[in-house]
């Protein structure tokens, strides 16, 4: 297992796909890294030399990834909440922030909490 930016990279996958295991690195960014280092995207991780891995590691660690990126995203949301803007209040309430409808849908943001009607009577226990 190769470790880049604190993430274990699977050795049997293509390097183009394996780099996407790092938070903040998608297919486009991984292809850019591979083009800059001159590595073939179709090669497997275990086929890479130590020099190629080190050059990839330098490029990736220069980017904002993993904890740094997560922290920045959290701070952006916290800033919106602190200034009291509309988007910040939507984040606080756990509702969609980009104008989607909420009477139906928006299950991803709100969670799958469904309010159903129950009869007011308790069920009798069998003895």
N, C-alpha and C positions, 0 to 999 in steps of 0.2 A: 504494500500500500504506500502510495506517495501522498505526502501531506503538503498541501499548498494553502496558505492563509488559514491554517487551523482546521482544514477540512480534509478528510480522507478521500482521495480520488480513486475510484475503482479502476483496476489495472486491465480488465478484459474488455473495456468499452473503447470506442473510438475517442480520440483526444478531444474532438469537437464537442461530443456529447458529455464527456467526463468533466469538462470544465464547468458545465452548467450546474454541477452539484454545489458550486460555490454561490452563496446568496449574493445577488447583484450582478452575476455574470450569466447572460443569456446566450442564445445561439449567435446573434449578431456580434456581440462583444468578444465571444470566444473565437469567432472567425477572424476578427480584427487582430486579436493577439497572435493567432497562428500565422497570419499574413506578415505581421511585423517581425516575428521571429524566424519565418521561413520554414515552418514545420508543416508537413502534409496533414490536412485535416482527417484523411482516411486512415492514418496510422494509429495503432493501438497504443495505450499508455505504456505498457511494458516494453515496447520497442524503442522508446525515447532514450536518448543518451543523457548523461548527467548534465552536460553543458546546455542541452535543449531545455531540460527541466529547470535549471537555474535561470536561464534567460526568461522563461515563462513566469517563474516566480517573481522576478524583478518587475516585469510589466504589470502583473496582477496586483502586487502589493503597492504599486504606485497609485492604483485606483481606490475609490471609496467602496469597500465591499464588507460583507459580513457585519460585525458588530458596529463598525463605524457608520455604515449606511443605515442600519436599524436605528441607531441612536439619533441620527440626523432626521429620519422620518418621524420618530417619536417627538423630537423637539419641535419640528414644524407643526405637528398637530397640537402640541401643548401651547405653542405660541398663538395658534388660532383660537384655542379655548381661552387663553389669558386675555386677549384683546377683546373678546366678547363679540366677535363677528358672527354672521349667520352660519357659516360653515363650521366654526368652532362649536356653536351651540348644537348643531346637528350631530357632531361627533360626540358631544357630551351626552346627548339623549340616546345615542345609538341608532340613529336614523340615517338614511341616505343623504349625502351632502351635495349631490350634483343634480338636483331637480327631478329625480325619478318619482313616480307615484308611489304612495304608501298604502292606499286602501286595499290594493291587491299587490302581490309580489313583494319585493324587498325582503325576502326571507333570509338572504345571505347576511345582511347587516343586522336585522332584528333578531335573528335566530328563529328556530322553528317552534315558537311558542304560539299555540293556538288556544284561543279562548272559546270554550264550548259551553253550552247551556246544560245544566244538570237540574234534575228535579230536586226540590227542597227536602225531600224525604230521605232518611237514611235507610239503607237496606237492612232487613232483619237478618240476624245471624241464625244459622241453622244449628239446632241443638241435638 
